[in-house]
Amino acid sequence: MTHHTILKTVTILLTCMTIWTYTKDTVSMSEEQEFCSLVDKEDLEATKPIINDYLAGLEKNKNDENLQKLVDWLESQSCVDKAEILCNSCIFTLPAQSEILVDFNFNGQTITRTMDISMEERLRCSNYH
């Protein structure tokens, strides 16, 4: 290979990597924007599909790990001030449920809600109260 061919190949690879990284960051940002837009509208019910899409991407049957990953994901959202696990599989239903306490930032005000997480094969956000 000539020097010119190697340089051209490296340039193409770097361009592809830059585009892939930009696209990945853009998708993540739009998900956060959608989530936080719903929070700003105080439409928490509409956030459940976004949360459940996130949970669907996690490994099955790793409920303890995935519950903590959900808390970390929630805290990474700009409209969430704090999230913490209140209890793990403490509500004895079939399947059991866990609770996460979430402090949402509604247009500058903090509103606290408890999120119920169904501890199925794949975790699922089932309710807020």
DSSP file with accessible surface (Angstrom, degrees, kcal/mol):
  #  RESIDUE AA STRUCTURE BP1 BP2  ACC     N-H-->O    O-->H-N    N-H-->O    O-->H-N    TCO  KAPPA ALPHA  PHI   PSI    X-CA   Y-CA   Z-CA
    1    1 A M              0   0  176      0, 0.0     2,-0.1     0, 0.0     0, 0.0   0.000 360.0 360.0 360.0 143.2    0.0    0.0    0.0
    2    2 A T     >  -     0   0   84      1,-0.1     4,-2.2     4,-0.0     5,-0.2  -0.377 360.0-111.2 -84.3 163.6    1.1    3.5   -0.7
    3    3 A H  H  > S+     0   0  152      1,-0.2     4,-2.4     2,-0.2     5,-0.2   0.888 119.1  54.2 -59.5 -39.5    1.4    6.2    1.8
    4    4 A H  H  > S+     0   0  126      1,-0.2     4,-2.4     2,-0.2    -1,-0.2   0.911 107.9  49.0 -64.4 -40.8   -1.5    8.0    0.1
    5    5 A T  H  > S+     0   0   58      2,-0.2     4,-2.5     1,-0.2    -1,-0.2   0.912 111.6  49.0 -66.9 -41.7   -3.8    4.9    0.3
    6    6 A I  H  X S+     0   0   81     -4,-2.2     4,-2.6     2,-0.2     5,-0.2   0.934 111.8  49.2 -63.8 -44.9   -3.0    4.4    4.0
    7    7 A L  H  X S+     0   0  100     -4,-2.4     4,-2.3     1,-0.2    -2,-0.2   0.918 111.7  48.7 -61.2 -42.8   -3.7    8.0    4.8
    8    8 A K  H  X S+     0   0  126     -4,-2.4     4,-2.3     2,-0.2    -1,-0.2   0.921 111.6  49.7 -64.4 -42.3   -7.0    7.9    2.9
    9    9 A T  H  X S+     0   0   62     -4,-2.5     4,-2.5     2,-0.2    -2,-0.2   0.928 111.3  48.3 -64.0 -45.0   -8.1    4.7    4.7
   10   10 A V  H  X S+     0   0   69     -4,-2.6     4,-2.6     2,-0.2     5,-0.2   0.922 110.8  51.7 -63.0 -41.5   -7.3    6.2    8.1
   11   11 A T  H  X S+     0   0   74     -4,-2.3     4,-2.3    -5,-0.2    -2,-0.2   0.924 110.3  48.4 -61.8 -43.4   -9.2    9.3    7.3
   12   12 A I  H  X S+     0   0   98     -4,-2.3     4,-2.5     2,-0.2    -1,-0.2   0.930 112.1  49.2 -63.8 -44.4  -12.3    7.3    6.2
   13   13 A L  H  X S+     0   0  103     -4,-2.5     4,-2.4     1,-0.2    -2,-0.2   0.922 111.6  48.5 -62.8 -43.7  -12.1    5.2    9.4
   14   14 A L  H  X S+     0   0   97     -4,-2.6     4,-2.3     2,-0.2    -1,-0.2   0.904 111.1  50.9 -64.3 -39.0  -11.8    8.3   11.6
   15   15 A T  H  X S+     0   0   71     -4,-2.3     4,-2.5    -5,-0.2     5,-0.2   0.933 110.5  49.0 -63.0 -44.1  -14.7    9.9    9.8
   16   16 A C  H  X S+     0   0   74     -4,-2.5     4,-2.5     1,-0.2    -2,-0.2   0.915 111.5  49.3 -62.4 -42.9  -16.9    6.8   10.3
   17   17 A M  H  X S+     0   0  118     -4,-2.4     4,-2.5     2,-0.2    -1,-0.2   0.904 110.9  50.3 -64.6 -39.2  -16.0    6.7   14.0
   18   18 A T  H  X S+     0   0   95     -4,-2.3     4,-2.6     2,-0.2    -2,-0.2   0.934 111.9  46.9 -64.9 -44.9  -16.9   10.4   14.5
   19   19 A I  H  X S+     0   0   99     -4,-2.5     4,-2.7     2,-0.2     5,-0.2   0.931 112.6  50.0 -63.6 -43.3  -20.2   10.0   12.7
   20   20 A W  H  X S+     0   0  165     -4,-2.5     4,-2.4    -5,-0.2    -2,-0.2   0.938 112.5  46.9 -62.1 -43.9  -21.1    6.9   14.8
   21   21 A T  H  X S+     0   0   63     -4,-2.5     4,-2.5     2,-0.2     5,-0.2   0.934 112.7  49.4 -64.9 -43.7  -20.2    8.6   18.1
   22   22 A Y  H  X S+     0   0  160     -4,-2.6     4,-2.4    -5,-0.2    -2,-0.2   0.942 112.2  48.1 -62.3 -44.3  -22.2   11.7   17.1
   23   23 A T  H  X S+     0   0   73     -4,-2.7     4,-2.3     1,-0.2    -1,-0.2   0.926 111.2  50.8 -63.2 -43.5  -25.2    9.6   16.2
   24   24 A K  H  X S+     0   0  113     -4,-2.4     4,-2.0    -5,-0.2    -1,-0.2   0.935 112.6  45.6 -61.4 -45.9  -25.0    7.6   19.4
   25   25 A D  H  X S+     0   0   94     -4,-2.5     4,-2.4     1,-0.2    -1,-0.2   0.889 111.1  53.7 -65.7 -37.5  -24.8   10.8   21.6
   26   26 A T  H  X S+     0   0   60     -4,-2.4     4,-2.5    -5,-0.2    -2,-0.2   0.922 108.1  49.3 -64.9 -42.3  -27.7   12.4   19.7
   27   27 A V  H  X S+     0   0   88     -4,-2.3     4,-2.0     1,-0.2    -2,-0.2   0.943 112.3  47.9 -62.9 -46.3  -29.9    9.4   20.3
   28   28 A S  H  X S+     0   0   67     -4,-2.0     4,-2.1     1,-0.2    -1,-0.2   0.913 112.0  49.8 -61.3 -41.5  -29.1    9.4   24.0
   29   29 A M  H  X S+     0   0   97     -4,-2.4     4,-2.9     1,-0.2    -1,-0.2   0.923 109.0  50.7 -66.6 -40.6  -29.7   13.1   24.2
   30   30 A S  H  X S+     0   0   58     -4,-2.5     4,-2.6     1,-0.2    -1,-0.2   0.878 108.7  52.9 -67.9 -33.1  -33.1   12.9   22.4
   31   31 A E  H  X S+     0   0   63     -4,-2.0     4,-2.6     2,-0.2    -1,-0.2   0.934 111.9  45.3 -63.7 -44.8  -34.2   10.2   24.8
   32   32 A E  H  X S+     0   0   39     -4,-2.1     4,-3.1     2,-0.2     5,-0.3   0.923 112.6  51.1 -64.3 -41.8  -33.3   12.3   27.8
   33   33 A Q  H  X S+     0   0  121     -4,-2.9     4,-2.2     2,-0.2    -2,-0.2   0.920 112.0  46.8 -62.6 -42.1  -35.0   15.3   26.2
   34   34 A E  H  X S+     0   0  115     -4,-2.6     4,-2.0     2,-0.2    -2,-0.2   0.940 114.3  47.4 -63.7 -47.4  -38.2   13.3   25.6
   35   35 A F  H  X S+     0   0    0     -4,-2.6     4,-2.0     1,-0.2    -2,-0.2   0.952 115.9  43.5 -58.5 -50.8  -38.1   11.9   29.2
   36   36 A a  H  X S+     0   0   10     -4,-3.1     4,-2.9     1,-0.2    -1,-0.2   0.827 108.4  58.5 -70.8 -28.6  -37.5   15.3   30.8
   37   37 A S  H  X S+     0   0   49     -4,-2.2     4,-1.5    -5,-0.3    -1,-0.2   0.921 108.0  46.8 -64.0 -41.2  -40.1   17.0   28.5
   38   38 A L  H  <>S+     0   0   25     -4,-2.0     5,-2.8     2,-0.2    -2,-0.2   0.889 111.4  51.4 -66.7 -38.2  -42.7   14.6   29.9
   39   39 A V  H ><5S+     0   0    0     -4,-2.0     3,-2.0     1,-0.2    -2,-0.2   0.937 107.6  52.5 -63.4 -44.9  -41.5   15.3   33.4
   40   40 A D  H 3<5S+     0   0   66     -4,-2.9    -1,-0.2     1,-0.3    -2,-0.2   0.838 108.8  50.4 -60.3 -32.1  -41.8   19.0   32.8
   41   41 A K  T 3<5S-     0   0  148     -4,-1.5    -1,-0.3    -5,-0.2    -2,-0.2   0.404 114.0-122.4 -83.2   1.1  -45.4   18.4   31.7
   42   42 A E  T < 5 +     0   0  128     -3,-2.0     2,-0.7     1,-0.2    -3,-0.2   0.808  69.7 136.9  58.6  34.3  -46.0   16.4   34.9
   43   43 A D    > < +     0   0   72     -5,-2.8     3,-0.7     1,-0.2     4,-0.4  -0.603  14.2 157.7-107.4  68.0  -47.0   13.4   32.7
   44   44 A L  G >>  +     0   0   16     -2,-0.7     3,-1.5     1,-0.2     4,-0.6   0.838  67.4  65.1 -64.3 -32.4  -45.1   10.7   34.6
   45   45 A E  G >4 S+     0   0   93      1,-0.3     3,-1.1    -3,-0.2    -1,-0.2   0.884  98.4  55.1 -56.6 -37.5  -47.3    8.0   33.3
   46   46 A A  G <4 S+     0   0   31     -3,-0.7     4,-0.5     1,-0.2    -1,-0.3   0.640  97.4  64.6 -73.4 -13.0  -46.0    8.7   29.8
   47   47 A T  G <> S+     0   0    0     -3,-1.5     4,-2.4    -4,-0.4     3,-0.3   0.697  81.3  81.8 -80.3 -18.2  -42.4    8.2   31.0
   48   48 A K  H <X S+     0   0   37     -3,-1.1     4,-3.2    -4,-0.6    77,-0.3   0.896  87.5  51.9 -58.2 -43.2  -43.0    4.5   31.8
   49   49 A P  H  > S+     0   0   77      0, 0.0     4,-2.2     0, 0.0    -1,-0.2   0.900 110.8  49.3 -61.0 -35.0  -42.5    3.3   28.1
   50   50 A I  H  > S+     0   0   12     -4,-0.5     4,-2.0    -3,-0.3    -2,-0.2   0.939 113.7  45.7 -67.1 -45.1  -39.2    5.2   28.0
   51   51 A I  H  X S+     0   0    0     -4,-2.4     4,-2.7     1,-0.2     5,-0.2   0.933 113.4  49.6 -62.6 -43.6  -38.1    3.6   31.3
   52   52 A N  H  X S+     0   0   37     -4,-3.2     4,-2.2     1,-0.2    -1,-0.2   0.848 107.0  54.7 -68.4 -31.5  -39.3    0.2   30.2
   53   53 A D  H  X S+     0   0  117     -4,-2.2     4,-0.9    -5,-0.2    -1,-0.2   0.916 109.7  48.1 -63.5 -42.4  -37.4    0.5   26.9
   54   54 A Y  H >< S+     0   0   54     -4,-2.0     3,-1.0     1,-0.2     4,-0.3   0.950 112.6  47.9 -61.0 -47.7  -34.3    1.1   28.9
   55   55 A L  H >< S+     0   0    3     -4,-2.7     3,-1.6     1,-0.3    68,-0.2   0.853 103.7  61.6 -63.6 -33.6  -35.0   -1.9   31.2
   56   56 A A  H 3< S+     0   0   51     -4,-2.2    -1,-0.3     1,-0.3    -2,-0.2   0.784  98.8  57.9 -64.7 -24.0  -35.7   -4.1   28.1
   57   57 A G  T << S+     0   0   68     -3,-1.0    -1,-0.3    -4,-0.9    -2,-0.2   0.535  90.9  91.4 -83.6  -5.5  -32.1   -3.5   27.0
   58   58 A L  S <  S-     0   0   21     -3,-1.6     2,-0.0    -4,-0.3     8,-0.0  -0.535  91.3 -86.4 -89.9 159.4  -30.7   -4.9   30.2
   59   59 A E    >   -     0   0  119     -2,-0.2     3,-0.8     1,-0.1    -1,-0.1  -0.321  48.6-109.7 -65.2 138.3  -29.7   -8.5   30.8
   60   60 A K  T 3  S+     0   0   93      1,-0.2    62,-0.2    62,-0.1    -1,-0.1  -0.306  93.3  16.3 -65.3 153.4  -32.5  -10.8   31.9
   61   61 A N  T 3  S+     0   0  110     60,-2.3    -1,-0.2    59,-0.2     3,-0.1   0.743  88.9 109.7  57.8  29.1  -32.6  -12.3   35.4
   62   62 A K    <>  +     0   0   73     -3,-0.8     4,-3.3    59,-0.3     5,-0.3  -0.401  36.3 153.1-120.5  51.1  -30.1   -9.8   36.9
   63   63 A N  H  >  +     0   0   35      1,-0.2     4,-2.3     2,-0.2     5,-0.2   0.853  66.2  47.9 -58.6 -43.9  -32.7   -8.0   39.0
   64   64 A D  H  > S+     0   0  112      2,-0.2     4,-1.6     1,-0.2    -1,-0.2   0.950 117.8  42.3 -62.4 -47.1  -30.5   -6.7   41.8
   65   65 A E  H  > S+     0   0   99      1,-0.2     4,-2.4     2,-0.2    -2,-0.2   0.915 115.5  49.9 -63.2 -44.5  -27.9   -5.3   39.4
   66   66 A N  H  X S+     0   0    4     -4,-3.3     4,-2.3     2,-0.2    -1,-0.2   0.834 105.1  56.8 -69.2 -31.3  -30.6   -4.0   37.0
   67   67 A L  H  X S+     0   0    0     -4,-2.3     4,-1.9    -5,-0.3    -1,-0.2   0.934 110.7  44.6 -63.4 -43.1  -32.5   -2.2   39.8
   68   68 A Q  H  X S+     0   0   89     -4,-1.6     4,-2.6     2,-0.2    -2,-0.2   0.900 110.7  54.1 -68.1 -37.7  -29.3   -0.3   40.6
   69   69 A K  H  X S+     0   0   82     -4,-2.4     4,-2.7     1,-0.2    -1,-0.2   0.893 106.9  52.3 -62.4 -37.5  -28.6    0.4   36.9
   70   70 A L  H  X S+     0   0    0     -4,-2.3     4,-3.0     2,-0.2    -1,-0.2   0.930 108.6  49.5 -63.8 -43.2  -32.1    1.9   36.7
   71   71 A V  H  X S+     0   0    5     -4,-1.9     4,-2.6     1,-0.2    -2,-0.2   0.941 112.7  47.6 -59.7 -45.6  -31.4    4.2   39.7
   72   72 A D  H  X S+     0   0   85     -4,-2.6     4,-1.1     2,-0.2    -1,-0.2   0.907 112.4  49.5 -61.7 -42.7  -28.1    5.2   38.0
   73   73 A W  H >X S+     0   0   23     -4,-2.7     3,-0.6     2,-0.2     4,-0.5   0.933 110.7  49.8 -63.1 -45.2  -29.9    5.8   34.7
   74   74 A L  H >< S+     0   0    0     -4,-3.0     3,-1.6     1,-0.2     6,-0.2   0.933 109.3  51.4 -59.5 -45.0  -32.6    7.9   36.4
   75   75 A E  H 3< S+     0   0   86     -4,-2.6    -1,-0.2     1,-0.3    -2,-0.2   0.727 101.6  62.2 -67.6 -18.2  -30.0   10.0   38.2
   76   76 A S  H << S+     0   0   71     -4,-1.1     2,-0.3    -3,-0.6    -1,-0.3   0.631  83.5  96.2 -80.3 -11.7  -28.3   10.6   34.8
   77   77 A Q  S X< S-     0   0    8     -3,-1.6     3,-1.9    -4,-0.5   -44,-0.0  -0.626  78.4-135.0 -79.1 134.5  -31.4   12.4   33.6
   78   78 A S  T 3  S+     0   0   87     -2,-0.3    -1,-0.1     1,-0.3    -3,-0.0   0.725 102.9  56.1 -65.2 -19.2  -31.2   16.2   34.0
   79   79 A a  T 3  S+     0   0    6    -47,-0.1    26,-3.4    -5,-0.1     2,-0.5   0.336  92.4  81.8 -96.8   7.9  -34.7   16.4   35.4
   80   80 A V  E <   -A  104   0A   8     -3,-1.9    24,-0.2    24,-0.2     3,-0.1  -0.962  51.5-177.3-114.8 120.6  -34.0   13.9   38.2
   81   81 A D  E    S-     0   0A  82     22,-2.8     2,-0.3    -2,-0.5    23,-0.1   0.857  70.7  -8.1 -80.4 -38.6  -32.3   15.3   41.3
   82   82 A K  E     -A  103   0A  89     21,-1.1    21,-3.2     2,-0.0     2,-0.3  -0.987  53.7-171.7-159.5 147.1  -32.1   12.0   43.2
   83   83 A A  E     +A  102   0A   4     -2,-0.3     2,-0.3    19,-0.2    19,-0.2  -0.993  13.7 171.6-140.7 138.8  -33.2    8.3   43.0
   84   84 A E  E     -A  101   0A  81     17,-2.2    17,-3.0    -2,-0.3     2,-0.5  -0.996  36.8-110.4-148.6 146.4  -32.8    5.7   45.6
   85   85 A I  E     -A  100   0A  53     -2,-0.3    15,-0.3    15,-0.2     3,-0.1  -0.628  26.6-176.3 -75.2 120.0  -34.0    2.1   46.2
   86   86 A L  E    S-     0   0A  79     13,-2.6     2,-0.3    -2,-0.5    -1,-0.2   0.861  70.2 -11.8 -81.9 -43.3  -36.5    2.1   49.0
   87   87 A b  E     -A   99   0A  27     12,-1.5    12,-1.9     4,-0.0     2,-0.6  -0.983  58.8-134.3-158.1 150.8  -36.9   -1.7   49.0
   88   88 A N  E    S-     0   0A  65     -2,-0.3    10,-0.2    10,-0.2     9,-0.1  -0.948  87.9 -22.5-113.1 115.0  -36.0   -4.7   46.8
   89   89 A S  E    S+     0   0A  42     -2,-0.6     9,-0.2    28,-0.2    -1,-0.2   0.833  92.7 137.1  56.0  38.7  -38.7   -7.2   46.2
   90   90 A b  E     +     0   0A  48      7,-0.6     2,-0.7     6,-0.1     8,-0.2   0.614  46.4  78.1 -91.9 -13.8  -40.5   -6.0   49.4
   91   91 A I  E    S-A   97   0A  51      6,-2.2     2,-2.1    -4,-0.1     6,-2.0  -0.877  79.5-142.1 -99.8 114.3  -44.0   -6.0   48.0
   92   92 A F        +     0   0  186     -2,-0.7     2,-0.2     4,-0.2     4,-0.1  -0.486  53.3 123.5 -85.8  73.8  -45.1   -9.6   48.0
   93   93 A T  S    S-     0   0   57     -2,-2.1    -2,-0.0     2,-0.1     4,-0.0  -0.642  73.5 -71.3-112.7 178.9  -47.1   -9.8   44.8
   94   94 A L  S    S+     0   0  178     -2,-0.2     2,-0.1     1,-0.2    26,-0.1  -0.932 132.9  21.2-114.5 108.7  -46.6  -12.1   41.9
   95   95 A P  S    S-     0   0   53      0, 0.0    -1,-0.2     0, 0.0    25,-0.1   0.663 112.2-116.4 -74.0 167.0  -44.1  -11.1   40.7
   96   96 A A        -     0   0   26     23,-0.3    23,-3.0    -2,-0.1     2,-0.4  -0.163  28.6-137.8 -61.5 159.9  -42.7   -9.2   43.7
   97   97 A Q  E     -AB  91 118A  40     -6,-2.0    -6,-2.2    21,-0.2    -7,-0.6  -0.930  10.8-158.2-124.2 149.6  -42.3   -5.5   43.4
   98   98 A S  E     - B   0 117A   0     19,-2.6    19,-2.8    -2,-0.4     2,-0.4  -0.761  14.3-135.0-114.1 166.0  -39.6   -3.1   44.4
   99   99 A E  E     -AB  87 116A  42    -12,-1.9   -13,-2.6    -2,-0.3   -12,-1.5  -0.986  12.5-168.7-128.5 138.2  -39.8    0.6   45.1
  100  100 A I  E     -AB  85 115A   0     15,-2.2    15,-3.3    -2,-0.4     2,-0.5  -0.993  17.0-142.0-122.5 126.6  -37.6    3.5   44.0
  101  101 A L  E     -AB  84 114A  39    -17,-3.0   -17,-2.2    -2,-0.4     2,-0.5  -0.802  24.2-169.7 -87.5 125.7  -37.9    7.0   45.5
  102  102 A V  E     -AB  83 113A   0     11,-3.1    11,-2.5    -2,-0.5     2,-0.8  -0.974  19.0-154.3-125.3 127.9  -37.4    9.6   42.8
  103  103 A D  E     -AB  82 112A  26    -21,-3.2   -22,-2.8    -2,-0.5   -21,-1.1  -0.901  22.2-165.3 -97.7 106.2  -37.0   13.3   43.2
  104  104 A F  E     -AB  80 111A   0      7,-3.1     7,-2.7    -2,-0.8     2,-0.8  -0.701  18.3-133.1 -90.7 147.0  -38.1   14.9   39.9
  105  105 A N  E     - B   0 110A  47    -26,-3.4     2,-1.0    -2,-0.3     5,-0.2  -0.866  21.7-170.4-101.0 100.8  -37.3   18.5   39.1
  106  106 A F  E >  S- B   0 109A   6      3,-3.4     3,-2.2    -2,-0.8   -66,-0.1  -0.808  72.2 -44.6 -92.0  96.4  -40.6   20.0   37.8
  107  107 A N  T 3  S-     0   0  119     -2,-1.0    -1,-0.2     1,-0.3     3,-0.1   0.895 124.7 -35.1  47.6  48.5  -39.6   23.4   36.4
  108  108 A G  T 3  S+     0   0   64      1,-0.3     2,-0.4    -3,-0.0    -1,-0.3   0.321 121.6 100.6  92.6  -9.6  -37.5   24.2   39.3
  109  109 A Q  E <   -B  106   0A 136     -3,-2.2    -3,-3.4     2,-0.0     2,-0.5  -0.885  69.3-128.5-108.9 143.3  -39.6   22.5   42.0
  110  110 A T  E     -B  105   0A  76     -2,-0.4     2,-0.4    -5,-0.2    -5,-0.2  -0.792  24.4-176.1 -92.9 125.6  -38.7   19.1   43.4
  111  111 A I  E     -B  104   0A  40     -7,-2.7    -7,-3.1    -2,-0.5     2,-0.5  -0.989  13.8-147.9-120.0 126.6  -41.6   16.6   43.4
  112  112 A T  E     +B  103   0A  64     -2,-0.4     2,-0.3    -9,-0.2    -9,-0.2  -0.826  21.7 170.8 -99.9 130.9  -41.0   13.2   45.1
  113  113 A R  E     -B  102   0A  94    -11,-2.5   -11,-3.1    -2,-0.5     2,-0.5  -0.967  29.8-128.4-133.7 152.7  -42.7   10.1   43.7
  114  114 A T  E     -B  101   0A  22     15,-3.4    15,-2.3    -2,-0.3     2,-0.5  -0.894  21.5-151.7-102.1 128.5  -42.3    6.4   44.5
  115  115 A M  E     -BC 100 128A   0    -15,-3.3   -15,-2.2    -2,-0.5     2,-0.5  -0.875   6.0-144.1-101.5 127.0  -41.9    4.2   41.4
  116  116 A D  E     -BC  99 127A  13     11,-3.1    10,-2.5    -2,-0.5    11,-1.1  -0.820  13.8-162.8 -90.6 130.5  -43.1    0.6   41.6
  117  117 A I  E     -BC  98 125A   0    -19,-2.8   -19,-2.6    -2,-0.5     2,-0.5  -0.965  13.2-139.6-117.7 119.2  -40.8   -1.8   39.7
  118  118 A S  E     -BC  97 124A   3      6,-3.3     2,-1.7    -2,-0.5     6,-1.6  -0.663  13.5-140.9 -78.0 124.9  -42.2   -5.2   38.9
  119  119 A M        +     0   0   15    -23,-3.0   -23,-0.3    -2,-0.5     4,-0.2  -0.385  48.2 145.3 -89.6  59.7  -39.4   -7.8   39.4
  120  120 A E  S    S-     0   0   68     -2,-1.7   -59,-0.2     2,-0.4     3,-0.1  -0.117  75.2 -77.0 -80.5-174.2  -40.2   -9.9   36.4
  121  121 A E  S    S+     0   0  104      1,-0.2   -60,-2.3   -61,-0.1     2,-0.4   0.904 134.8  28.0 -53.1 -40.8  -37.7  -11.8   34.3
  122  122 A R  S    S-     0   0   90    -62,-0.2    -2,-0.4   -61,-0.1    -1,-0.2  -0.990 105.6-112.2-116.1 129.7  -37.1   -8.3   32.9
  123  123 A L        -     0   0    7     -2,-0.4     2,-0.3   -68,-0.2    -4,-0.2  -0.226  35.8-167.3 -59.0 152.0  -37.8   -5.4   35.3
  124  124 A R  E     -C  118   0A  98     -6,-1.6    -6,-3.3   -69,-0.1     2,-0.6  -0.988  24.6-127.1-147.0 132.4  -40.8   -3.2   34.4
  125  125 A C  E     +C  117   0A   1     -2,-0.3    -8,-0.2   -77,-0.3   -73,-0.1  -0.691  35.5 169.6 -75.9 119.9  -41.9    0.1   35.7
  126  126 A S  E     -     0   0A  26    -10,-2.5     2,-0.3    -2,-0.6    -1,-0.2   0.728  50.6  -8.1-108.0 -25.1  -45.5   -0.5   36.7
  127  127 A N  E     -C  116   0A  65    -11,-1.1   -11,-3.1   -79,-0.0     2,-0.4  -0.995  45.4-139.7-167.1 158.4  -46.7    2.5   38.6
  128  128 A Y  E      C  115   0A  18     -2,-0.3   -13,-0.2   -13,-0.2   -83,-0.0  -0.959 360.0 360.0-120.6 146.9  -46.0    5.8   40.3
  129  129 A H              0   0  104    -15,-2.3   -15,-3.4    -2,-0.4    -2,-0.0  -0.965 360.0 360.0-151.7 360.0  -47.5    7.0   43.6
